[in-house]
Amino acid sequence: MSRPAQSSAVRRREPPWPLQKALDPDQGLTLSLPESRSYTLRHPGLRALDLRDCPNLEALDLRASQQPELHLSVIDCPLLRCIQLPEHGHALVHLDTGPHAPRLTLSGGLIQIDACWQGGRFMAQSGSRPPWQQALIGLPWHKTIERAQATPQAAILTVLLGATQDAPQLTLGPLPGHHALVLSQVPALRELSLHGLTLTSLSVHDAPRLLALTLGADVQPAQVQLSACPRLHSLAGAAPVGTLQMHTGCGGPSGLTVAWPMQHLVLADSRATQLHLAHLAEVQLLRCGQLDSVELPPGSQLHCEGHVPPRLSGKVSVRVDESTLSACLRQLQSGAPQAWTQLQILLPLASSPRLAPGALGTLARAAAQQVPADEVWHTRLALYARNQVTAGRQATATPPNPPDMEQGRSAWRWKLLPDLAADGWRADVMVVLHLINAGLPDASQLTPHMARDLWEQPEAAASLLPWLGRRAQLMQPACLDLLLAHLAHALHMARQYHGATGNAHPQAALAVLDTLRTLEDPLARRSELASLARSVLLTWGELRPLLEDLAASLPHHPVETRLDLVQLQTEPEPRGRAREMPYFRQALQMLLLTGQLIPEPEQPPFHRRRRP
């Protein structure tokens, strides 16, 4: 029996939606819907969806997902106008709309969206704020008002694109809801005015002709981001702003005036030549190489990276960083005429305990570039004065007082971070030694003060003494003078006050003696240094290494070594060495008579007496 023929209506029946595909092991799914106009996904465990090549799709419903976070990627869906996300989720959405700018509405919990097309791109994040409950992307302003009026209490992301906002003057407001407003790709916009809006944030990107931005007093965004607005010169209005960030060449050559009350301003890579702030703020200038003058209210704080404007108006606190100093040093090494002038301004500003070691290192390298010695000395004095006065706060742009400038002539007590102090002390010694070798009298007069303060700073002594005892340093007369003055002061303090010391002085004395034996020309000052080093070992160090050094030096420098043997015999007995001194004096006598080192006697074992 033949089967009955089915009707044409039954044969053409289609399911109301395409069949549901299974999720992959990562709870993700890749879909392509070439025929569907709307689609509802019914997977509660959906965590990621890659939707692409859907030329007819207009609506997408993902509310069935119960995951706390949903990743959605939409590629080549030109007619998509509505996406419904889980209401209590946190969605991250990526849009790639090909030749046309996106134009759609998203509802549900959204924390991040980024979109790209052939004419541009944008990205927005809710950050620490709650997720947006609605996103209006690329709609005309009247459509935006209609959608916002339907949910007046919702947190809304509103993105206006150049395809829909091409007027030279644009006034936005009033608008219900709490909005994060983004304007992107608006090449014709010249003036923008906002009023009657409750803004959580404002972003304007790629507005090459924008000249002025005005905020009404009722518009109080916590954050404003501006980028690629090269002609912008006026930010007017009385609306308080939390943080203003201006990147990618914001600010015209004629200058930039900011009238908004704000807490923080970040200006990066700007071509503006002038900056004027009407209200107190903390300002960061990042790589603004053409900025010549800055006018800030008194009490403002200024942080500069890459360039410091030469003209600063107002009593402001100024900070620089190591990258700025390094950039100026490279310019100086390449022969730039204004680099040293810029460094003379910047180096005293880097006076904090964290930055001062790097500033001293930069000054030491700059001093080797044949700059005037008196200018290097004056810059060092200014840096030292600021380091002493502003160690606990930011340096101000005003020069130090003349009495403060004199501190660096008679004291050597840098306030440096412990982990960076060794580099700072060593760099300053190099600066002073360079200036002494250049014949600067003021630097020579600092040597006894450095020797005195080095004794009172054990950390500095432990760091510097081994370095000063190296061959390269001992070949310099100025370094010999510093070591002689310090060891003489250390011995005087120890004998007068019975002062104790750590291992720095004995170890340094041994290093000095080892280095002096390698030098073939025993100058009188080096012989004096050797005598002082042996006295240091007698006072603090072990006696056996001292005797071995004397025995090794006797064949090469017999006269100087015998004089030291006689002097050591007349030295007063160091405190706490009563048991060692008889053998030591006998060994000195045998060295003086025979040149041979007698063996050290064995010490009898020590027995603790028992109590009765």
C-alpha positions as CSV (number, residue, x, y, z in Angstrom):
1,M,0.0,0.0,0.0
2,S,1.4,3.4,-1.0
3,R,1.9,6.1,1.7
4,P,-0.5,9.1,1.5
5,A,1.1,12.2,0.0
6,Q,1.8,15.1,2.5
7,S,0.3,18.5,1.9
8,S,2.6,21.3,0.8
9,A,1.8,23.2,4.0
10,V,3.1,20.5,6.2
11,R,6.3,20.1,4.1
12,R,7.1,23.8,4.4
13,R,6.6,24.0,8.2
14,E,9.7,25.3,10.0
15,P,10.4,25.5,13.7
16,P,9.8,28.9,15.3
17,W,13.6,29.1,16.1
18,P,16.7,27.1,15.0
19,L,17.6,24.0,16.9
20,Q,19.6,24.6,20.1
21,K,23.2,23.5,19.8
22,A,25.1,22.0,22.7
23,L,27.6,24.0,24.7
24,D,31.3,23.2,24.5
25,P,33.2,22.0,27.6
26,D,34.0,25.7,28.5
27,Q,30.3,26.6,28.4
28,G,30.7,28.5,25.2
29,L,29.0,28.4,21.8
30,T,29.7,29.6,18.2
31,L,26.6,30.4,16.1
32,S,26.0,31.4,12.6
33,L,22.3,32.2,11.7
34,P,22.1,33.2,8.0
35,E,18.3,33.0,7.8
36,S,17.0,34.0,11.2
37,R,15.6,37.5,12.0
38,S,15.4,36.9,15.8
39,Y,16.9,34.3,18.0
40,T,16.5,33.2,21.7
41,L,19.2,31.2,23.3
42,R,17.9,28.9,26.1
43,H,21.1,27.6,27.7
44,P,21.2,28.5,31.4
45,G,24.9,27.6,31.6
46,L,26.0,29.8,28.7
47,R,29.2,31.7,29.5
48,A,30.5,32.8,26.1
49,L,28.8,33.3,22.7
50,D,30.5,33.9,19.4
51,L,27.9,35.1,17.0
52,R,29.0,35.8,13.4
53,D,27.7,36.0,9.8
54,C,24.0,36.7,10.5
55,P,23.0,39.1,7.7
56,N,19.3,39.1,8.6
57,L,19.4,38.9,12.4
58,E,17.6,41.9,14.1
59,A,17.1,40.7,17.7
60,L,19.0,38.4,20.1
61,D,17.7,37.2,23.5
62,L,20.3,35.9,26.0
63,R,18.3,36.3,29.2
64,A,18.1,32.6,29.9
65,S,21.9,32.5,30.9
66,Q,22.3,32.3,34.6
67,Q,26.1,32.6,34.7
68,P,27.4,35.6,36.7
69,E,29.6,36.7,33.7
70,L,28.8,36.5,30.0
71,H,31.1,37.2,27.1
72,L,29.5,38.1,23.8
73,S,31.2,38.6,20.5
74,V,29.1,39.9,17.5
75,I,30.7,40.0,14.1
76,D,29.1,40.8,10.8
77,C,25.5,41.2,11.9
78,P,24.6,44.5,10.1
79,L,20.9,44.5,10.9
80,L,21.1,43.7,14.6
81,R,19.2,46.3,16.6
82,C,18.4,44.7,19.9
83,I,20.3,42.5,22.4
84,Q,18.7,41.4,25.6
85,L,21.3,40.4,28.3
86,P,20.7,38.8,31.7
87,E,19.3,41.4,34.0
88,H,21.5,40.5,37.0
89,G,24.6,39.5,35.1
90,H,27.9,41.2,34.1
91,A,28.2,41.1,30.3
92,L,31.3,42.0,28.2
93,V,30.3,42.7,24.6
94,H,32.5,43.0,21.5
95,L,31.0,44.4,18.3
96,D,32.5,44.3,14.8
97,T,30.1,45.8,12.4
98,G,32.2,46.0,9.3
99,P,31.6,49.0,7.0
100,H,28.9,50.7,9.1
101,A,28.9,52.1,12.6
102,P,26.9,50.2,15.2
103,R,23.3,51.2,15.9
104,L,21.5,49.1,18.5
105,T,20.1,48.9,22.0
106,L,21.3,46.6,24.7
107,S,19.3,45.9,27.9
108,G,20.5,44.0,31.0
109,G,23.6,44.0,33.0
110,L,26.6,45.3,31.0
111,I,30.1,46.2,32.4
112,Q,32.1,46.5,29.2
113,I,31.6,47.1,25.5
114,D,34.0,47.8,22.7
115,A,33.1,48.3,19.1
116,C,35.0,48.6,15.9
117,W,34.1,49.4,12.3
118,Q,35.9,50.7,9.2
119,G,35.4,54.3,10.3
120,G,36.5,54.1,13.9
121,R,36.2,52.4,17.3
122,F,35.2,53.0,20.9
123,M,35.3,51.3,24.3
124,A,33.5,51.9,27.6
125,Q,33.8,50.2,31.0
126,S,31.6,50.7,34.0
127,G,34.7,50.2,36.2
128,S,33.9,50.3,40.0
129,R,30.4,51.5,39.4
130,P,27.4,49.1,39.1
131,P,26.6,47.5,35.7
132,W,24.7,49.5,33.2
133,Q,21.1,48.3,32.7
134,Q,20.8,49.8,29.2
135,A,23.1,50.8,26.4
136,L,22.0,53.1,23.6
137,I,24.6,52.8,20.8
138,G,24.7,55.1,17.8
139,L,21.0,56.2,18.0
140,P,19.9,59.7,17.0
141,W,19.4,62.1,19.9
142,H,15.6,62.1,19.7
143,K,15.6,58.3,19.8
144,T,18.0,58.4,22.8
145,I,15.5,60.6,24.6
146,E,12.6,58.3,23.9
147,R,14.5,55.2,25.1
148,A,15.8,57.0,28.2
149,Q,12.3,58.3,29.2
150,A,11.1,54.7,29.3
151,T,13.6,53.8,32.1
152,P,14.1,57.1,34.0
153,Q,15.9,55.6,37.0
154,A,18.2,53.2,35.1
155,A,22.0,53.4,34.7
156,I,22.4,54.0,31.0
157,L,25.4,54.0,28.7
158,T,24.8,56.4,25.8
159,V,27.1,56.4,22.8
160,L,26.7,59.1,20.2
161,L,28.6,58.5,17.0
162,G,29.5,60.9,14.2
163,A,27.1,59.2,11.7
164,T,24.2,60.6,13.7
165,Q,25.7,63.7,15.3
166,D,27.3,65.8,12.5
167,A,26.2,69.3,13.6
168,P,29.0,71.9,14.4
169,Q,27.2,72.9,17.5
170,L,25.6,70.4,19.8
171,T,23.6,71.0,23.0
172,L,22.5,67.9,24.9
173,G,19.9,67.8,27.7
174,P,17.8,67.4,29.6
175,L,17.7,63.7,29.7
176,P,16.3,61.3,32.4
177,G,18.4,58.5,33.9
178,H,22.0,58.2,35.1
179,H,24.2,58.3,32.0
180,A,27.7,57.4,31.0
181,L,27.9,59.6,27.9
182,V,30.4,58.8,25.1
183,L,30.8,60.9,21.9
184,S,33.1,59.3,19.3
185,Q,34.0,60.0,15.7
186,V,32.4,63.5,15.6
187,P,34.6,65.3,12.9
188,A,32.2,68.3,12.4
189,L,31.7,69.1,16.1
190,R,33.0,72.5,17.2
191,E,31.1,73.4,20.3
192,L,29.5,71.0,22.8
193,S,27.3,72.1,25.7
194,L,25.7,69.8,28.3
195,H,23.0,70.7,30.8
196,G,20.1,68.9,32.6
197,L,22.0,65.6,32.6
198,T,23.0,63.3,35.5
199,L,26.3,62.0,34.3
200,T,28.5,59.4,35.9
201,S,31.2,59.9,33.3
202,L,31.8,61.8,30.0
203,S,34.1,60.7,27.2
204,V,34.8,62.5,23.9
205,H,37.0,60.8,21.4
206,D,38.2,61.8,17.9
207,A,36.8,65.4,17.7
208,P,39.4,67.1,15.5
209,R,37.5,70.4,15.3
210,L,36.2,70.7,18.8
211,L,37.1,74.1,20.3
212,A,35.0,74.4,23.5
213,L,33.2,72.2,25.9
214,T,30.8,73.7,28.4
215,L,29.2,71.9,31.4
216,G,26.2,73.3,33.2
217,A,26.2,73.5,37.0
218,D,23.8,70.5,37.2
219,V,26.2,68.3,35.2
220,Q,28.6,66.8,37.7
221,P,30.5,63.9,36.2
222,A,32.9,62.0,38.4
223,Q,35.3,61.5,35.4
224,V,35.8,63.2,32.1
225,Q,38.0,61.6,29.4
226,L,39.0,63.5,26.3
227,S,41.3,62.2,23.5
228,A,42.2,63.3,20.0
229,C,40.8,66.8,20.3
230,P,43.8,68.8,18.9
231,R,42.1,72.2,18.7
232,L,40.4,72.2,22.1
233,H,41.2,75.4,24.0
234,S,38.3,76.0,26.5
235,L,36.7,73.9,29.1
236,A,34.0,76.2,30.6
237,G,31.3,76.0,33.2
238,A,31.0,75.7,36.9
239,A,30.3,71.9,37.1
240,P,32.6,70.2,39.6
241,V,34.6,67.3,38.1
242,G,36.4,64.5,39.9
243,T,39.1,63.6,37.4
244,L,39.8,65.1,34.0
245,Q,42.0,63.0,31.7
246,M,43.2,64.4,28.4
247,H,45.2,62.1,26.1
248,T,46.4,61.8,22.5
249,G,47.1,65.4,21.6
250,C,44.4,67.3,23.4
251,G,44.9,71.1,23.5
252,G,45.5,73.6,20.7
253,P,48.7,75.6,20.1
254,S,47.0,78.7,21.3
255,G,46.7,77.2,24.9
256,L,44.3,75.5,27.1
257,T,42.1,77.1,29.7
258,V,40.2,74.9,32.3
259,A,37.6,76.6,34.4
260,W,36.1,73.5,36.0
261,P,36.6,72.8,39.7
262,M,38.3,69.5,39.9
263,Q,40.5,67.3,42.0
264,H,42.8,65.7,39.4
265,L,44.0,66.7,35.9
266,V,46.0,64.4,33.6
267,L,47.3,66.0,30.4
268,A,49.3,63.7,28.2
269,D,51.0,64.2,24.8
270,S,49.5,67.6,24.4
271,R,50.7,70.2,21.8
272,A,49.4,73.1,23.9
273,T,52.0,75.8,24.7
274,Q,50.1,77.3,27.7
275,L,47.9,75.9,30.4
276,H,45.7,77.9,32.8
277,L,43.7,76.4,35.7
278,A,41.2,78.5,37.5
279,H,40.9,76.2,40.5
280,L,43.2,74.3,42.8
281,A,44.0,70.8,41.6
282,E,46.6,68.0,41.4
283,V,48.0,68.1,37.9
284,Q,50.1,65.5,36.0
285,L,51.8,66.6,32.8
286,L,53.0,63.6,30.8
287,R,55.3,64.2,27.8
288,C,53.9,67.7,27.0
289,G,57.1,68.8,25.2
290,Q,55.7,72.0,23.8
291,L,54.2,73.3,27.0
292,D,56.0,76.6,27.9
293,S,54.0,78.2,30.7
294,V,51.6,76.9,33.3
295,E,49.5,79.1,35.6
296,L,48.1,77.2,38.6
297,P,46.5,78.5,41.8
298,P,48.7,78.6,44.9
299,G,48.9,75.3,46.7
300,S,48.5,73.2,43.5
301,Q,50.6,70.0,43.0
302,L,52.3,69.4,39.7
303,H,53.9,66.2,38.5
304,C,55.9,66.3,35.3
305,E,57.1,63.4,33.2
306,G,59.2,63.9,30.1
307,H,59.2,67.7,30.2
308,V,58.9,70.5,32.8
309,P,57.6,73.8,31.6
310,P,60.2,76.5,32.2
311,R,57.7,79.1,33.3
312,L,55.6,78.1,36.3
313,S,53.3,80.7,37.9
314,G,52.1,80.3,41.4
315,K,53.5,78.6,44.4
316,V,53.0,75.0,43.4
317,S,54.5,71.7,44.5
318,V,56.4,70.1,41.6
319,R,57.4,66.4,41.1
320,V,59.6,64.9,38.4
321,D,60.4,61.3,37.7
322,E,63.5,59.4,36.6
323,S,62.4,59.1,33.0
324,T,62.4,62.9,32.7
325,L,65.9,63.2,34.0
326,S,67.1,60.3,31.8
327,A,65.6,62.0,28.7
328,C,67.4,65.3,29.5
329,L,70.6,63.5,30.2
330,R,70.4,61.7,26.8
331,Q,69.8,65.1,25.1
332,L,72.9,66.5,27.0
333,Q,75.0,63.6,25.8
334,S,73.9,64.1,22.3
335,G,74.9,67.8,22.4
336,A,71.5,69.5,22.7
337,P,72.2,73.1,23.7
338,Q,69.3,73.6,26.2
339,A,69.6,70.2,27.9
340,W,71.9,71.3,30.7
341,T,69.7,74.4,31.4
342,Q,66.7,72.1,31.7
343,L,68.6,69.7,34.0
344,Q,69.5,72.6,36.3
345,I,65.8,73.2,36.8
346,L,64.8,69.6,37.1
347,L,67.5,68.1,39.3
348,P,66.7,70.2,42.5
349,L,63.0,69.2,42.1
350,A,63.9,65.5,42.4
351,S,64.8,65.9,46.0
352,S,62.5,63.4,47.7
353,P,64.3,60.4,49.4
354,R,63.1,58.2,46.6
355,L,64.2,60.4,43.7
356,A,67.3,62.0,45.1
357,P,69.6,59.0,44.5
358,G,68.7,59.0,40.8
359,A,69.1,62.8,40.6
360,L,72.6,62.5,42.1
361,G,73.5,59.8,39.6
362,T,72.2,62.0,36.7
363,L,74.2,64.9,38.1
364,A,77.4,62.8,38.3
365,R,77.0,61.7,34.6
366,A,76.1,65.3,33.6
367,A,79.3,66.6,35.3
368,A,81.4,64.4,33.0
369,Q,79.9,66.2,30.0
370,Q,82.2,69.2,30.3
371,V,79.6,71.5,31.9
372,P,80.8,74.4,34.1
373,A,82.0,73.1,37.5
374,D,80.5,76.1,39.4
375,E,77.0,75.4,37.9
376,V,77.3,71.7,38.9
377,W,78.2,72.8,42.4
378,H,75.3,75.3,42.6
379,T,72.9,72.6,41.3
380,R,74.2,70.2,44.0
381,L,73.7,72.7,46.7
382,A,70.1,73.4,45.6
383,L,69.4,69.6,45.5
384,Y,70.8,69.1,49.0
385,A,68.9,72.1,50.4
386,R,65.6,70.7,49.0
387,N,66.4,67.2,50.2
388,Q,66.8,68.5,53.8
389,V,63.8,70.7,53.8
390,T,61.3,68.7,51.7
391,A,62.2,65.1,52.6
392,G,58.7,64.7,54.0
393,R,56.7,66.7,51.4
394,Q,56.8,67.7,47.7
395,A,59.3,70.3,46.5
396,T,58.0,73.7,45.5
397,A,58.9,75.5,42.3
398,T,60.3,78.4,44.3
399,P,64.1,78.4,44.7
400,P,65.6,77.5,48.1
401,N,66.4,80.3,50.6
402,P,70.1,81.4,50.7
403,P,70.6,80.0,54.2
404,D,69.3,76.7,53.1
405,M,71.6,76.7,50.1
406,E,74.6,77.0,52.5
407,Q,73.8,73.6,54.2
408,G,75.5,71.6,51.5
409,R,78.9,73.3,52.1
410,S,79.4,72.0,55.7
411,A,77.2,68.9,56.0
412,W,76.8,65.6,54.3
413,R,73.6,64.0,55.6
414,W,71.5,63.0,52.6
415,K,68.0,61.7,53.4
416,L,67.6,58.7,51.1
417,L,65.6,55.5,50.9
418,P,67.6,52.7,52.5
419,D,67.5,50.4,49.4
420,L,68.7,53.3,47.2
421,A,71.0,55.1,49.6
422,A,74.2,53.4,48.5
423,D,73.8,54.6,44.9
424,G,73.1,58.1,46.1
425,W,76.1,58.4,48.4
426,R,78.4,57.0,45.8
427,A,77.1,59.3,43.1
428,D,77.5,62.4,45.3
429,V,81.1,61.4,46.2
430,M,81.8,61.1,42.4
431,V,80.3,64.6,41.9
432,V,82.5,66.1,44.7
433,L,85.6,64.3,43.5
434,H,85.0,65.5,40.0
435,L,84.7,69.1,41.2
436,I,87.8,68.8,43.3
437,N,89.7,67.5,40.3
438,A,88.3,70.5,38.3
439,G,89.9,72.8,40.9
440,L,86.8,74.1,42.6
441,P,87.8,75.3,46.1
442,D,84.3,75.0,47.6
443,A,84.4,71.2,46.9
444,S,87.8,70.7,48.5
445,Q,86.5,72.4,51.7
446,L,83.6,69.9,51.9
447,T,86.0,66.9,52.3
448,P,86.5,67.1,56.1
449,H,82.8,67.5,56.7
450,M,82.1,64.4,54.5
451,A,84.7,62.5,56.5
452,R,83.1,63.5,59.8
453,D,79.5,62.8,58.8
454,L,80.5,59.5,57.2
455,W,81.6,58.3,60.7
456,E,78.2,59.2,62.1
457,Q,76.3,57.2,59.3
458,P,77.3,53.6,59.6
459,E,75.2,52.6,56.6
460,A,77.0,55.1,54.4
461,A,80.4,53.9,55.7
462,A,79.5,50.3,55.0
463,S,78.6,51.2,51.4
464,L,81.3,53.6,50.5
465,L,84.5,52.4,52.2
466,P,84.9,49.2,50.2
467,W,84.3,51.3,47.0
468,L,86.8,54.0,48.0
469,G,89.4,51.4,48.6
470,R,89.5,50.2,45.0
471,R,92.4,50.8,42.7
472,A,90.6,53.3,40.5
473,Q,89.7,55.4,43.4
474,L,93.0,55.2,45.2
475,M,94.7,56.5,42.0
476,Q,92.9,59.9,42.6
477,P,94.5,62.3,45.0
478,A,91.1,63.7,46.0
479,C,89.9,60.2,47.0
480,L,93.1,59.6,49.0
481,D,92.4,62.8,50.9
482,L,88.8,61.7,51.7
483,L,89.9,58.3,53.0
484,L,92.8,59.8,55.0
485,A,90.5,62.3,56.7
486,H,87.8,59.8,57.4
487,L,90.1,57.1,58.9
488,A,91.9,59.7,61.0
489,H,88.6,61.0,62.3
490,A,87.3,57.4,63.0
491,L,90.5,56.6,65.0
492,H,90.2,59.9,67.0
493,M,86.6,59.2,67.9
494,A,87.3,55.6,68.9
495,R,90.2,56.5,71.1
496,Q,88.5,59.5,72.7
497,Y,85.1,57.9,73.3
498,H,85.9,54.2,73.1
499,G,83.5,54.0,70.2
500,A,82.6,50.7,68.7
501,T,82.2,50.1,65.0
502,G,80.8,47.4,62.8
503,N,82.7,45.4,60.2
504,A,82.9,48.2,57.7
505,H,86.2,49.8,58.9
506,P,88.3,46.6,59.4
507,Q,87.1,45.2,56.0
508,A,87.7,48.5,54.3
509,A,91.2,48.7,55.9
510,L,92.1,45.2,54.6
511,A,90.8,46.1,51.1
512,V,92.9,49.3,51.2
513,L,96.0,47.4,52.2
514,D,95.5,44.8,49.5
515,T,95.1,47.5,46.9
516,L,98.1,49.5,48.0
517,R,100.4,46.5,47.7
518,T,99.5,46.4,44.0
519,L,100.6,50.0,43.4
520,E,104.2,50.3,42.3
521,D,104.7,53.9,43.2
522,P,104.3,54.4,47.0
523,L,103.5,58.0,47.4
524,A,103.8,59.6,50.8
525,R,100.0,60.0,51.1
526,R,99.5,56.3,50.2
527,S,102.1,55.3,52.9
528,E,100.2,57.5,55.3
529,L,96.9,55.8,54.3
530,A,98.5,52.4,54.8
531,S,99.6,53.4,58.3
532,L,96.1,54.6,59.2
533,A,94.6,51.4,57.8
534,R,96.9,49.3,60.0
535,S,95.9,51.4,63.0
536,V,92.3,50.7,62.2
537,L,93.0,46.9,62.1
538,L,94.8,47.2,65.5
539,T,91.8,49.1,67.0
540,W,88.9,47.0,65.6
541,G,90.0,44.2,63.4
542,E,91.8,40.8,63.8
543,L,95.5,41.0,64.5
544,R,96.6,38.0,62.5
545,P,95.6,39.7,59.1
546,L,97.5,42.8,60.2
547,L,100.7,40.9,60.9
548,E,100.4,39.0,57.6
549,D,100.0,42.3,55.7
550,L,103.1,43.7,57.4
551,A,105.1,40.6,56.6
552,A,104.0,40.7,52.9
553,S,104.8,44.5,52.6
554,L,108.2,44.3,54.3
555,P,110.2,43.0,51.2
556,H,108.6,45.5,48.8
557,H,108.5,48.7,51.0
558,P,111.0,48.1,53.7
559,V,111.4,51.6,54.9
560,E,107.7,52.5,55.1
561,T,106.8,49.1,56.7
562,R,109.5,49.4,59.4
563,L,108.3,52.8,60.3
564,D,104.8,51.3,60.7
565,L,106.2,48.5,62.9
566,V,107.8,51.0,65.2
567,Q,104.7,53.1,65.3
568,L,102.4,50.1,66.1
569,Q,104.7,49.2,69.0
570,T,104.0,52.6,70.5
571,E,100.3,52.5,70.0
572,P,98.2,52.4,73.2
573,E,96.6,49.1,74.0
574,P,93.1,48.9,72.5
575,R,90.3,48.3,74.8
576,G,89.4,44.6,75.3
577,R,92.6,43.1,73.8
578,A,94.7,42.4,76.9
579,R,95.1,38.7,76.1
580,E,96.2,39.3,72.5
581,M,98.7,42.2,72.9
582,P,101.7,40.2,74.4
583,Y,101.9,38.0,71.3
584,F,101.2,40.9,69.0
585,R,104.1,43.0,70.4
586,Q,106.4,40.0,70.3
587,A,105.5,39.4,66.7
588,L,106.1,43.0,65.8
589,Q,109.6,42.8,67.4
590,M,110.5,39.7,65.5
591,L,109.3,41.2,62.2
592,L,111.4,44.3,62.9
593,L,114.6,42.2,63.7
594,T,114.3,39.2,61.4
595,G,111.5,39.9,58.9
596,Q,109.9,36.6,59.8
597,L,106.4,36.0,61.2
598,I,106.3,33.8,64.3
599,P,103.5,31.3,64.6
600,E,100.6,32.2,66.9
601,P,100.7,30.4,70.2
602,E,97.9,27.9,71.0
603,Q,95.4,29.2,73.4
604,P,94.8,26.9,76.5
605,P,91.3,25.4,76.6
606,F,88.8,27.4,78.6
607,H,87.1,25.6,81.4
608,R,84.1,27.0,83.2
609,R,84.4,26.8,86.9
610,R,81.8,24.9,88.7
611,R,79.9,26.6,91.4
612,P,80.3,24.9,94.9
